[in-house]
Amino acid sequence: MASGRKTCMGMVPAAVAAIALTGCVRFTPTAAVSQLSMPADRAETVAQKHFVTNWLLLGPFMFEEGDFGGGHQQPAADQAFVPREGGLNGTQEAPEGTAWAESRFEADPNYTGRVNLNRFYKRVDHAAAYAVCWLYSPDGLRGARLLVGSDDYIKVWINGKLVHTYKEERRAGDADQDTVEGVTLKKGYNRVVVKCVDVVLSWDFYLRLTDADGRPVAVTPGPPAE
């Protein structure tokens, strides 16, 4: 598990800054932060820079082949492997056998925007992981579209609200498989939590945003610009 110090909420990763507040702790995100900016041209070709690839990961949560009925194992998507999973923010103590780890996923020549959990977790099967990030929006974004892909199942929370679930059947992951309309990002930091569940073979997800008119939003990993 990442090193850190105890608080009333558990162990704090060293990359997360803390400010004392009413005997507890309020956290200013400094890990897995990306700044959003709008490109000038709606017709701009979608590229690696439009995908969120900087994440704070928690996992892997392993399960047996028969734990969720065998076959496609859709109920695994609804299993909360940690309490209050949509509220994960990097401060929770990692359960035994799992760890917090920050990673920036590099461009893959064959799969633009891919967050390759299969490679990160050494090609395991029957597993789930959580990915947390903070998207800094200088002006906020209303009526946006969230474009998601996954192998196999995925849930997405934004600022604690569940905005997307895919759990129909096993599938190979690709960009833009699912579209979520009417997404709102507030001005400032927005916390995104992803749960991605693998049954067998490949394990990955993709996540990007456009504005209401379909213009892709550029994502720059790192702290917001001054």
C-alpha positions as CSV (number, residue, x, y, z in Angstrom):
1,M,0.0,0.0,0.0
2,A,1.2,3.5,-0.7
3,S,2.9,5.2,2.2
4,G,1.0,7.9,4.1
5,R,-0.2,9.0,7.5
6,K,-3.2,8.0,9.6
7,T,-6.3,10.2,9.7
8,C,-9.8,9.6,10.8
9,M,-10.5,8.2,7.3
10,G,-7.6,5.7,7.1
11,M,-4.2,5.9,5.4
12,V,-3.5,8.9,3.2
13,P,-1.4,8.4,0.1
14,A,1.7,10.6,0.3
15,A,0.7,12.4,-2.9
16,V,-2.5,13.7,-1.3
17,A,-2.2,17.0,0.6
18,A,-4.2,17.4,3.8
19,I,-5.7,20.4,5.6
20,A,-7.0,20.1,9.1
21,L,-10.8,20.7,9.4
22,T,-13.0,20.2,12.5
23,G,-10.8,17.4,13.9
24,C,-10.9,15.5,10.7
25,V,-9.2,16.1,7.4
26,R,-10.2,17.7,4.1
27,F,-8.1,16.7,1.1
28,T,-6.8,18.8,-1.7
29,P,-6.2,16.5,-4.7
30,T,-2.6,16.5,-6.0
31,A,-2.6,12.9,-7.2
32,A,-4.2,11.9,-10.5
33,V,-5.1,15.4,-11.4
34,S,-5.8,16.5,-15.0
35,Q,-6.8,19.9,-16.4
36,L,-9.5,20.1,-19.1
37,S,-9.4,22.6,-22.0
38,M,-11.6,23.0,-25.0
39,P,-10.1,22.6,-28.5
40,A,-10.9,25.3,-31.1
41,D,-12.2,23.0,-33.8
42,R,-15.1,20.6,-33.4
43,A,-13.7,18.5,-36.3
44,E,-10.4,17.9,-34.5
45,T,-9.3,14.2,-34.8
46,V,-9.8,12.4,-31.5
47,A,-6.3,11.5,-30.1
48,Q,-4.6,10.3,-26.9
49,K,-4.8,13.8,-25.4
50,H,-8.6,13.7,-25.3
51,F,-8.7,10.6,-23.0
52,V,-8.3,10.5,-19.3
53,T,-5.2,8.4,-18.7
54,N,-3.9,9.6,-15.4
55,W,-5.5,7.5,-12.6
56,L,-5.1,6.5,-8.9
57,L,-5.8,2.8,-8.9
58,L,-7.1,0.5,-6.1
59,G,-7.0,-3.3,-6.7
60,P,-7.0,-5.9,-7.8
61,F,-10.0,-7.4,-6.1
62,M,-10.0,-11.1,-7.1
63,F,-13.0,-13.5,-7.3
64,E,-13.5,-17.1,-8.3
65,E,-15.0,-18.2,-11.6
66,G,-18.2,-19.4,-10.0
67,D,-18.7,-16.5,-7.5
68,F,-21.1,-14.7,-9.7
69,G,-22.8,-17.5,-11.5
70,G,-20.2,-18.4,-14.1
71,G,-20.5,-17.5,-17.8
72,H,-20.8,-13.7,-18.2
73,Q,-20.9,-13.1,-14.4
74,Q,-22.8,-9.8,-14.7
75,P,-23.6,-9.6,-11.0
76,A,-19.9,-8.9,-10.4
77,A,-20.5,-5.4,-11.8
78,D,-22.9,-4.7,-8.9
79,Q,-20.6,-6.1,-6.2
80,A,-19.3,-3.3,-3.9
81,F,-15.7,-4.5,-3.3
82,V,-15.2,-1.6,-0.9
83,P,-17.8,0.3,1.2
84,R,-19.2,3.5,-0.4
85,E,-17.3,2.7,-3.6
86,G,-18.6,5.9,-5.4
87,G,-17.0,8.0,-2.7
88,L,-13.4,6.7,-3.1
89,N,-10.8,9.4,-3.1
90,G,-7.5,7.8,-2.3
91,T,-7.7,8.2,1.5
92,Q,-9.4,4.9,2.3
93,E,-7.2,2.1,3.6
94,A,-6.5,-0.5,0.9
95,P,-8.0,-3.9,1.8
96,E,-5.6,-6.8,2.3
97,G,-4.3,-8.0,-1.0
98,T,-4.8,-4.7,-2.8
99,A,-2.9,-1.4,-3.0
100,W,-3.3,2.2,-4.1
101,A,-1.0,3.1,-7.0
102,E,-0.9,6.1,-9.3
103,S,-0.3,5.5,-13.0
104,R,-0.3,7.5,-16.3
105,F,-1.1,5.1,-19.1
106,E,1.0,5.8,-22.2
107,A,-0.3,5.8,-25.8
108,D,-0.9,2.5,-27.4
109,P,-0.4,2.5,-31.2
110,N,-3.3,0.1,-31.6
111,Y,-5.7,1.4,-28.9
112,T,-5.9,5.2,-28.5
113,G,-6.8,6.2,-25.0
114,R,-6.7,2.7,-23.5
115,V,-6.2,2.3,-19.8
116,N,-4.7,-1.2,-19.9
117,L,-5.5,-2.8,-16.5
118,N,-4.5,-6.2,-17.9
119,R,-0.9,-5.1,-18.3
120,F,-0.9,-3.1,-15.0
121,Y,-2.1,-6.1,-13.0
122,K,0.0,-8.7,-14.8
123,R,-2.8,-10.4,-16.8
124,V,-5.1,-11.7,-14.1
125,D,-8.6,-13.0,-14.7
126,H,-11.8,-12.7,-12.5
127,A,-10.8,-9.3,-11.0
128,A,-12.1,-5.8,-10.3
129,A,-10.3,-2.5,-9.8
130,Y,-11.2,1.0,-9.0
131,A,-9.7,4.1,-10.7
132,V,-10.0,7.6,-9.2
133,C,-9.0,10.9,-10.8
134,W,-9.7,14.6,-10.4
135,L,-10.6,16.6,-13.5
136,Y,-10.0,20.3,-13.1
137,S,-12.4,22.4,-15.2
138,P,-11.5,26.1,-15.3
139,D,-15.0,27.2,-16.3
140,G,-17.2,24.2,-15.7
141,L,-18.9,22.1,-18.4
142,R,-22.7,21.6,-18.7
143,G,-24.6,19.3,-21.0
144,A,-21.4,17.4,-21.8
145,R,-21.1,13.9,-23.2
146,L,-19.2,11.2,-21.4
147,L,-17.9,8.5,-23.8
148,V,-16.9,5.2,-22.3
149,G,-15.6,1.8,-23.4
150,S,-14.7,-1.2,-21.3
151,D,-13.6,-4.9,-21.2
152,D,-15.7,-6.2,-19.5
153,Y,-18.0,-4.2,-17.2
154,I,-17.9,-0.7,-15.9
155,K,-19.5,1.8,-13.6
156,V,-18.7,5.5,-13.5
157,W,-19.4,8.1,-10.7
158,I,-18.8,11.8,-11.0
159,N,-18.7,13.8,-7.8
160,G,-20.3,10.9,-6.0
161,K,-23.2,10.4,-8.4
162,L,-23.5,7.2,-10.5
163,V,-23.8,8.3,-14.1
164,H,-23.1,5.1,-16.1
165,T,-23.3,1.4,-15.8
166,Y,-22.5,-1.3,-18.5
167,K,-23.1,-4.9,-17.5
168,E,-24.9,-6.5,-20.4
169,E,-22.4,-9.2,-21.4
170,R,-18.7,-9.6,-21.8
171,R,-17.2,-7.5,-24.5
172,A,-13.9,-6.4,-26.0
173,G,-13.1,-2.9,-25.0
174,D,-12.9,0.0,-27.4
175,A,-13.3,3.8,-27.3
176,D,-16.7,5.4,-27.3
177,Q,-18.8,2.2,-26.9
178,D,-21.2,4.0,-24.6
179,T,-22.5,7.6,-24.6
180,V,-23.8,9.4,-21.5
181,E,-25.6,12.6,-22.3
182,G,-26.1,15.6,-20.1
183,V,-23.1,15.3,-17.9
184,T,-22.2,18.3,-15.7
185,L,-18.8,19.2,-14.4
186,K,-18.5,22.0,-11.9
187,K,-16.0,24.8,-12.0
188,G,-12.8,23.5,-10.2
189,Y,-12.1,19.9,-9.2
190,N,-14.4,17.1,-10.2
191,R,-13.8,13.6,-8.8
192,V,-14.3,10.6,-11.2
193,V,-14.5,7.1,-9.9
194,V,-14.5,4.1,-12.3
195,K,-15.0,0.4,-11.4
196,C,-13.9,-1.9,-14.1
197,V,-14.6,-5.7,-13.8
198,D,-12.7,-8.3,-15.8
199,V,-14.0,-11.9,-16.4
200,V,-11.3,-13.3,-18.5
201,L,-8.6,-12.3,-21.1
202,S,-8.3,-8.5,-21.8
203,W,-9.1,-5.9,-19.1
204,D,-9.3,-2.2,-19.9
205,F,-11.4,0.9,-20.2
206,Y,-11.6,4.2,-22.0
207,L,-13.0,7.5,-20.9
208,R,-13.2,10.9,-22.5
209,L,-15.5,14.0,-22.7
210,T,-17.0,16.2,-25.3
211,D,-19.0,19.4,-24.9
212,A,-22.7,19.5,-25.9
213,D,-21.8,20.1,-29.5
214,G,-19.5,17.1,-29.7
215,R,-16.2,19.0,-29.5
216,P,-13.6,16.8,-27.8
217,V,-12.2,18.1,-24.5
218,A,-8.4,18.0,-24.2
219,V,-7.0,16.5,-21.0
220,T,-3.6,17.5,-19.7
221,P,-2.2,15.2,-16.9
222,G,-0.8,17.2,-14.0
223,P,-1.8,20.0,-11.7
224,P,-3.9,22.9,-13.1
225,A,-2.0,25.7,-14.9
226,E,-1.4,28.8,-12.9
